[in-house]
Amino acid sequence: MPAGDAHVSDDELTPPPLAQGEPGQHTGRQHTGRRNALALSLLAVWGPGLIVMLADTDAGCLITAAQSGAQWGYSMVLPQLVLIPILFMAQEITVRLGVVTGKGHGKLIREQFGVGWGLLSATTLLASSIGALLTEFAGVAGVGELFGISRWVTVPVATAFLLGLALTGSYRRVERIGIAIGLAELAFIPAMLLAHPSVHDLFHGLGSVPLGNRSYVYLLAANVGAVIMPWMIFYQQSAIVDKGLRPNMLRAERRDTAVGAVITQGIMIVVIVAFAATIFKVNPHVPLNTVGQLAGALTPFIGATSGKILIGAAILGGALVAALVVSLAGSWGISEVLGWRHSLNERINRKNAKFYLVYGLAHVVGAALVLASVNLISLAVDVEVMNALLLPIVLGFLLALERKALPPQHRMRGAYRVVCTGLCLVVIGFGLYMVPATLGF
């Protein structure tokens, strides 16, 4: 386990022993009560890692996964497995920073590097968040149009829902609803099963990674560059603070993050396999850039009704949970750097009005641009480039804060530090590789 883990034992997460009978005797009821208490204790901790990972598998990522499976079949499955530890390691640093310091990412940057650097990180984050919101609202609009519902209905309804959710006065309520919505992404599992993938072809694809092909490497870079979004780091650290997690909950929150990393990459694999088992075999060059194109491509294999319902539910779940997370990340980041009150556990009032205003404006601007039918493809490219350019800054700050803001017993050490730093540099490299190719150079 990473450095610092030895200082947090499982016993710290275990509730006090229940009253017992005679010495040496433990009834089944006592064991059951203890297990239930431990389960409730873990549920109180888990959440920030799971919701941020579900948001990572947003509409754009699901489309990228579909393109990966359609164009390269099962050979894109192995990279998704390799990305699990990369994703976990980066977010695990965020976990330690939030749990140990009790401060959000933006606030730590401001304290350690000054207001100027803090403003730079927060404003670029907000721009990236609004850009990501465009993708999510476009996904919501696409799902509605799949069922004949105008975007003038679906986008305003989604905006109102997300605004209302943040005003409930409870971070835990927001988190639970967000996770429930995000789990709709699992609808891709029955879609994959209906596609009847070949186990033999899957294992063969695991051993075929054509790194010598430039087209493959470009799509691989898109997958790697998208695995760690800048807003993920800001969100999870602030969520940990808002949820009130303490250092003795560190190991449980690590597990939350690890489970989330496995689930989100598992969803990516499911999508890849579904399209590898179908489109890759008959028409690998079919365009897959919208919700309608995804559903239309799978319809001949899994049925029109199944295609619409399963793909619509998965894309809608991913888009809504991502819209919630990215907007909160941007709002938290700005508020932390500027010293505004910013807790979801407080209903809107004069002291926290600026935080809620930023959150609301992000949604309104994103929704308005989608409804105005601006060139969303061009905007999506701009957002992709922005995220790629932002990654070195965000991951650089993350590694620097891990060294400066944490006490020695909670810092990475030895081989783990070398591996984690190296993998972060790999992600930065793949992200920057995407910039010239995306711009057509």
C-alpha positions as CSV (number, residue, x, y, z in Angstrom):
1,M,0.0,0.0,0.0
2,P,1.1,3.6,-0.4
3,A,3.1,5.5,2.1
4,G,1.2,6.5,5.1
5,D,-1.2,3.6,5.0
6,A,0.6,1.9,7.8
7,H,-0.5,4.7,10.1
8,V,-4.2,4.0,9.5
9,S,-5.4,0.6,10.6
10,D,-8.6,-1.1,9.8
11,D,-9.4,-1.0,13.6
12,E,-9.7,2.8,13.3
13,L,-12.6,2.3,11.0
14,T,-14.2,-0.4,13.1
15,P,-17.0,0.7,15.4
16,P,-16.5,0.1,19.2
17,P,-17.3,-3.5,20.2
18,L,-20.9,-4.2,21.1
19,A,-22.0,-5.4,24.5
20,Q,-21.1,-9.1,24.9
21,G,-22.4,-11.9,27.0
22,E,-20.1,-14.3,28.9
23,P,-16.3,-13.9,28.3
24,G,-15.2,-15.7,25.2
25,Q,-18.7,-16.1,23.8
26,H,-19.9,-14.2,20.7
27,T,-23.4,-14.7,19.5
28,G,-24.5,-14.6,15.9
29,R,-26.5,-11.5,16.6
30,Q,-23.4,-9.7,17.9
31,H,-21.4,-10.6,14.9
32,T,-24.3,-9.5,12.6
33,G,-24.6,-6.2,14.5
34,R,-20.9,-5.6,14.3
35,R,-20.9,-6.3,10.5
36,N,-23.9,-4.0,10.0
37,A,-22.2,-1.2,12.0
38,L,-19.0,-1.6,10.0
39,A,-21.0,-1.5,6.8
40,L,-22.8,1.7,7.9
41,S,-19.4,3.2,8.8
42,L,-18.0,2.5,5.3
43,L,-21.1,3.8,3.6
44,A,-20.6,7.1,5.6
45,V,-17.1,7.3,4.0
46,W,-17.6,6.0,0.5
47,G,-18.9,8.2,-2.2
48,P,-16.5,10.9,-3.4
49,G,-14.3,8.4,-5.3
50,L,-17.2,6.5,-6.8
51,I,-19.1,9.6,-8.1
52,V,-16.1,11.2,-9.6
53,M,-15.2,8.0,-11.4
54,L,-18.7,7.6,-12.8
55,A,-18.4,11.2,-14.0
56,D,-15.1,10.3,-15.7
57,T,-17.1,7.9,-18.0
58,D,-19.1,10.8,-19.4
59,A,-20.8,11.1,-22.8
60,G,-17.5,12.0,-24.5
61,C,-15.6,9.1,-23.0
62,L,-18.4,6.6,-23.9
63,I,-18.3,7.9,-27.5
64,T,-14.5,7.5,-27.5
65,A,-14.8,3.9,-26.2
66,A,-17.4,3.1,-28.9
67,Q,-15.0,4.5,-31.6
68,S,-12.2,2.4,-30.1
69,G,-14.2,-0.8,-30.2
70,A,-15.6,-0.1,-33.7
71,Q,-12.2,0.8,-35.3
72,W,-9.8,-1.5,-33.4
73,G,-12.0,-4.3,-31.9
74,Y,-10.7,-6.1,-28.8
75,S,-7.2,-4.7,-29.1
76,M,-8.2,-1.6,-27.2
77,V,-9.3,-3.6,-24.2
78,L,-5.8,-4.1,-22.7
79,P,-5.1,-0.4,-22.5
80,Q,-8.2,0.1,-20.4
81,L,-7.0,-2.5,-17.9
82,V,-3.6,-0.8,-17.7
83,L,-5.3,2.6,-17.1
84,I,-6.9,1.3,-13.8
85,P,-3.8,1.7,-11.6
86,I,-2.9,5.0,-13.4
87,L,-6.3,6.5,-12.6
88,F,-6.3,5.2,-9.0
89,M,-2.8,6.5,-8.2
90,A,-3.5,10.0,-9.4
91,Q,-6.8,10.2,-7.5
92,E,-5.2,8.5,-4.4
93,I,-2.9,11.5,-4.0
94,T,-6.1,13.7,-4.1
95,V,-7.6,11.5,-1.4
96,R,-4.6,12.0,1.0
97,L,-4.5,15.7,0.4
98,G,-8.1,16.1,1.2
99,V,-8.4,13.8,4.2
100,V,-5.1,14.8,5.8
101,T,-5.2,18.6,5.3
102,G,-8.9,19.1,5.4
103,K,-8.6,21.7,2.6
104,G,-9.8,21.8,-1.0
105,H,-7.3,21.7,-4.0
106,G,-7.8,25.3,-4.9
107,K,-7.2,26.5,-1.3
108,L,-4.0,24.4,-1.0
109,I,-2.6,25.9,-4.3
110,R,-3.4,29.4,-3.0
111,E,-1.7,28.7,0.3
112,Q,1.4,26.9,-1.0
113,F,2.0,28.8,-4.3
114,G,0.2,32.1,-3.9
115,V,-3.0,33.7,-5.1
116,G,-1.8,34.2,-8.7
117,W,-1.2,30.5,-9.3
118,G,-4.4,29.7,-7.6
119,L,-6.4,32.0,-9.9
120,L,-4.7,30.6,-12.9
121,S,-5.6,27.0,-11.9
122,A,-9.1,28.0,-10.9
123,T,-10.0,30.1,-14.0
124,T,-8.7,27.5,-16.5
125,L,-10.6,24.9,-14.5
126,L,-13.8,26.8,-14.7
127,A,-13.3,27.3,-18.5
128,S,-12.7,23.6,-18.9
129,S,-15.7,22.8,-16.7
130,I,-18.0,24.9,-18.9
131,G,-16.6,23.3,-22.0
132,A,-17.2,19.8,-20.5
133,L,-20.8,20.9,-19.7
134,L,-21.3,21.6,-23.4
135,T,-20.5,18.0,-24.1
136,E,-22.8,16.7,-21.4
137,F,-25.7,18.9,-22.4
138,A,-25.2,17.9,-26.0
139,G,-25.4,14.3,-24.7
140,V,-28.7,15.0,-22.9
141,A,-30.1,16.6,-26.0
142,G,-29.0,13.7,-28.1
143,V,-30.8,11.2,-25.8
144,G,-34.0,13.3,-26.0
145,E,-33.8,13.5,-29.8
146,L,-33.4,9.7,-29.9
147,F,-36.9,9.5,-28.5
148,G,-38.3,12.4,-30.5
149,I,-38.1,15.0,-27.7
150,S,-36.7,18.4,-28.6
151,R,-33.6,19.7,-26.9
152,W,-35.6,22.8,-26.0
153,V,-37.3,20.5,-23.5
154,T,-34.6,18.1,-22.4
155,V,-31.8,20.7,-21.8
156,P,-33.9,23.2,-19.7
157,V,-35.3,20.3,-17.7
158,A,-31.8,18.8,-17.0
159,T,-30.5,22.3,-16.1
160,A,-33.4,22.9,-13.7
161,F,-32.8,19.5,-12.1
162,L,-29.1,20.0,-11.6
163,L,-29.6,23.5,-10.2
164,G,-32.3,22.2,-7.8
165,L,-30.2,19.3,-6.7
166,A,-27.4,21.6,-5.5
167,L,-29.8,23.7,-3.5
168,T,-31.0,20.8,-1.3
169,G,-28.6,21.8,1.6
170,S,-26.9,18.4,1.9
171,Y,-23.7,17.2,0.2
172,R,-24.5,13.6,1.1
173,R,-27.9,13.8,-0.7
174,V,-26.3,15.3,-3.8
175,E,-23.7,12.6,-3.8
176,R,-26.2,9.7,-3.4
177,I,-28.5,11.0,-6.1
178,G,-25.5,11.6,-8.4
179,I,-24.2,8.0,-7.9
180,A,-27.7,6.6,-8.5
181,I,-27.9,8.5,-11.8
182,G,-24.4,7.6,-12.8
183,L,-25.0,3.8,-12.3
184,A,-27.4,4.0,-15.2
185,E,-24.2,3.7,-17.3
186,L,-24.3,0.0,-16.4
187,A,-27.1,-0.3,-19.0
188,F,-24.3,-0.9,-21.4
189,I,-23.8,-4.4,-19.8
190,P,-27.0,-5.9,-21.2
191,A,-26.3,-4.2,-24.5
192,M,-22.9,-5.9,-24.6
193,L,-24.5,-9.3,-23.8
194,L,-27.0,-8.9,-26.5
195,A,-24.1,-8.3,-28.9
196,H,-22.9,-11.8,-28.2
197,P,-19.1,-11.1,-28.0
198,S,-16.6,-13.9,-28.7
199,V,-14.5,-14.9,-25.7
200,H,-11.9,-16.3,-28.0
201,D,-11.6,-13.1,-30.0
202,L,-11.5,-11.1,-26.7
203,F,-8.4,-13.1,-25.4
204,H,-6.8,-12.8,-28.8
205,G,-7.3,-9.1,-28.8
206,L,-5.7,-8.8,-25.4
207,G,-2.4,-9.9,-27.0
208,S,-2.7,-7.6,-30.0
209,V,-1.7,-4.0,-29.3
210,P,-0.5,-2.4,-32.7
211,L,1.6,0.4,-31.3
212,G,3.3,0.7,-34.6
213,N,0.1,2.0,-36.2
214,R,-0.3,5.8,-35.9
215,S,-4.1,5.7,-36.1
216,Y,-4.2,3.3,-33.2
217,V,-1.7,5.4,-31.1
218,Y,-3.8,8.5,-31.7
219,L,-7.0,6.8,-30.4
220,L,-5.0,5.3,-27.5
221,A,-3.8,8.8,-26.7
222,A,-7.4,10.0,-26.6
223,N,-8.2,7.3,-24.1
224,V,-5.1,8.0,-21.9
225,G,-5.5,11.7,-22.1
226,A,-9.1,11.5,-21.0
227,V,-8.6,9.1,-18.1
228,I,-7.6,11.9,-15.7
229,M,-9.7,15.0,-16.2
230,P,-8.4,18.2,-14.4
231,W,-11.9,18.7,-12.8
232,M,-11.7,15.2,-11.2
233,I,-8.9,16.3,-8.9
234,F,-10.6,19.5,-7.8
235,Y,-13.9,17.7,-7.2
236,Q,-12.8,14.7,-5.2
237,Q,-10.6,16.8,-2.8
238,S,-13.3,19.3,-2.2
239,A,-16.0,16.6,-1.8
240,I,-13.9,14.9,0.8
241,V,-13.7,18.2,2.7
242,D,-17.4,18.9,2.3
243,K,-18.2,15.4,3.5
244,G,-16.1,15.9,6.6
245,L,-13.8,12.8,6.2
246,R,-11.1,12.5,8.7
247,P,-7.5,11.0,8.6
248,N,-8.8,7.8,10.3
249,M,-11.0,7.3,7.3
250,L,-8.2,7.4,4.8
251,R,-8.0,3.7,4.0
252,A,-11.8,3.4,3.4
253,E,-11.7,6.4,1.0
254,R,-8.8,4.8,-0.8
255,R,-11.0,1.7,-1.3
256,D,-13.9,3.9,-2.5
257,T,-11.5,5.3,-5.1
258,A,-10.2,1.9,-6.1
259,V,-13.6,0.5,-6.6
260,G,-14.6,3.5,-8.6
261,A,-11.6,3.2,-10.8
262,V,-12.4,-0.5,-11.5
263,I,-16.1,0.3,-12.3
264,T,-15.4,3.2,-14.6
265,Q,-12.8,1.4,-16.6
266,G,-15.0,-1.7,-16.6
267,I,-17.7,0.4,-18.2
268,M,-15.3,1.5,-20.9
269,I,-14.4,-2.1,-21.6
270,V,-18.0,-3.1,-21.8
271,V,-18.6,-0.4,-24.5
272,I,-15.5,-1.4,-26.4
273,V,-16.5,-5.1,-26.4
274,A,-20.1,-4.3,-27.5
275,F,-18.9,-2.4,-30.5
276,A,-16.0,-4.8,-31.2
277,A,-18.4,-7.7,-31.4
278,T,-20.7,-5.8,-33.9
279,I,-19.5,-2.7,-35.8
280,F,-15.9,-3.8,-36.0
281,K,-16.9,-6.9,-37.9
282,V,-19.2,-5.2,-40.5
283,N,-18.4,-1.5,-40.8
284,P,-15.4,-0.2,-38.7
285,H,-15.5,3.2,-40.4
286,V,-19.1,4.1,-39.5
287,P,-19.3,7.6,-37.9
288,L,-19.9,7.4,-34.2
289,N,-20.0,11.0,-32.9
290,T,-23.5,11.3,-31.5
291,V,-26.0,9.4,-29.4
292,G,-28.1,8.7,-32.4
293,Q,-25.2,7.3,-34.3
294,L,-24.3,5.0,-31.4
295,A,-27.8,3.7,-31.1
296,G,-28.3,3.4,-34.8
297,A,-25.1,1.4,-35.2
298,L,-26.1,-1.2,-32.6
299,T,-29.8,-1.4,-33.6
300,P,-29.3,-4.1,-36.2
301,F,-27.6,-6.3,-33.6
302,I,-29.5,-5.8,-30.4
303,G,-32.9,-4.5,-31.7
304,A,-34.3,-1.0,-32.2
305,T,-36.1,-0.8,-28.8
306,S,-33.2,-2.3,-26.8
307,G,-30.7,-0.1,-28.6
308,K,-32.6,3.1,-27.8
309,I,-33.4,2.3,-24.2
310,L,-30.0,0.9,-23.1
311,I,-27.8,3.3,-24.9
312,G,-30.1,6.3,-24.0
313,A,-30.0,5.4,-20.3
314,A,-26.3,4.9,-20.2
315,I,-25.4,8.1,-22.0
316,L,-28.0,10.1,-20.0
317,G,-26.7,8.7,-16.7
318,G,-23.1,9.5,-17.6
319,A,-23.9,13.0,-19.0
320,L,-25.9,14.0,-15.9
321,V,-23.5,12.8,-13.3
322,A,-20.6,14.4,-15.2
323,A,-22.5,17.7,-15.5
324,L,-23.0,17.7,-11.8
325,V,-19.4,16.9,-10.9
326,V,-17.7,19.3,-13.4
327,S,-19.8,22.2,-12.5
328,L,-19.2,21.7,-8.8
329,A,-15.5,21.2,-9.4
330,G,-15.3,24.6,-11.2
331,S,-17.4,26.3,-8.6
332,W,-15.5,24.8,-5.6
333,G,-12.1,25.7,-7.3
334,I,-13.0,29.4,-7.8
335,S,-14.5,29.7,-4.3
336,E,-11.5,28.1,-2.6
337,V,-9.0,30.4,-4.4
338,L,-11.1,33.5,-3.7
339,G,-11.9,32.5,-0.1
340,W,-15.7,32.3,-0.6
341,R,-18.0,30.1,1.5
342,H,-18.8,27.0,-0.6
343,S,-20.4,24.1,1.2
344,L,-23.3,22.2,-0.2
345,N,-24.3,21.5,3.4
346,E,-25.6,25.1,3.6
347,R,-28.6,26.4,1.8
348,I,-28.1,29.5,-0.3
349,N,-27.6,32.6,1.8
350,R,-25.7,35.9,1.6
351,K,-22.4,34.4,2.7
352,N,-22.3,31.6,0.1
353,A,-24.3,33.3,-2.7
354,K,-21.2,33.8,-4.9
355,F,-20.5,30.0,-4.9
356,Y,-24.0,29.1,-5.9
357,L,-24.0,31.9,-8.5
358,V,-20.9,30.5,-10.2
359,Y,-22.5,27.0,-10.1
360,G,-25.7,28.3,-11.6
361,L,-24.0,30.5,-14.3
362,A,-21.9,27.5,-15.5
363,H,-25.1,25.5,-16.2
364,V,-27.0,28.4,-17.8
365,V,-24.1,29.3,-20.1
366,G,-23.6,25.7,-21.1
367,A,-27.3,25.1,-21.7
368,A,-27.6,28.4,-23.7
369,L,-24.7,27.5,-26.0
370,V,-26.2,24.0,-26.7
371,L,-29.6,25.5,-27.4
372,A,-28.1,28.1,-29.6
373,S,-26.8,25.3,-31.8
374,V,-23.2,26.6,-31.9
375,N,-20.6,24.4,-33.6
376,L,-20.4,21.8,-30.8
377,I,-17.8,19.7,-32.7
378,S,-15.4,22.6,-32.9
379,L,-16.1,23.4,-29.2
380,A,-15.5,19.8,-28.3
381,V,-12.1,19.9,-30.0
382,D,-11.3,23.1,-28.1
383,V,-12.2,21.5,-24.8
384,E,-10.1,18.5,-25.6
385,V,-7.1,20.7,-26.4
386,M,-7.7,22.7,-23.2
387,N,-7.8,19.6,-21.0
388,A,-4.6,18.3,-22.6
389,L,-2.8,21.6,-22.0
390,L,-4.2,21.8,-18.5
391,L,-3.0,18.3,-17.5
392,P,0.7,19.2,-17.0
393,I,-0.4,22.1,-14.7
394,V,-2.9,20.2,-12.7
395,L,-0.8,17.0,-12.3
396,G,2.3,19.1,-11.6
397,F,0.5,20.9,-8.8
398,L,-0.8,17.6,-7.5
399,L,2.7,16.1,-7.2
400,A,4.1,19.3,-5.8
401,L,1.3,19.6,-3.2
402,E,1.8,15.9,-2.2
403,R,5.4,16.8,-1.3
404,K,4.8,20.2,0.3
405,A,1.4,20.1,2.0
406,L,1.5,16.6,3.5
407,P,3.4,15.5,6.7
408,P,6.2,13.0,6.0
409,Q,4.3,10.0,7.2
410,H,1.6,10.6,4.5
411,R,3.9,11.1,1.6
412,M,4.7,8.6,-1.1
413,R,8.0,6.8,-0.7
414,G,10.3,4.5,-2.6
415,A,9.2,2.5,-5.6
416,Y,5.6,3.7,-5.3
417,R,6.6,7.3,-5.6
418,V,8.7,6.5,-8.7
419,V,6.0,4.5,-10.4
420,C,3.2,7.0,-9.6
421,T,5.3,10.0,-10.8
422,G,6.3,8.1,-13.9
423,L,2.7,7.2,-14.7
424,C,1.6,10.8,-14.2
425,L,4.3,11.9,-16.7
426,V,3.0,9.3,-19.2
427,V,-0.5,10.7,-18.9
428,I,0.9,14.3,-19.5
429,G,2.8,13.0,-22.5
430,F,-0.2,11.4,-24.1
431,G,-2.3,14.5,-23.4
432,L,0.2,16.8,-25.1
433,Y,0.5,14.3,-28.0
434,M,-3.2,14.9,-28.7
435,V,-2.8,18.7,-29.1
436,P,-1.2,18.9,-32.6
437,A,-3.1,16.0,-33.9
438,T,-6.4,17.4,-32.7
439,L,-5.6,20.7,-34.3
440,G,-4.7,19.0,-37.6
441,F,-0.9,19.6,-37.5
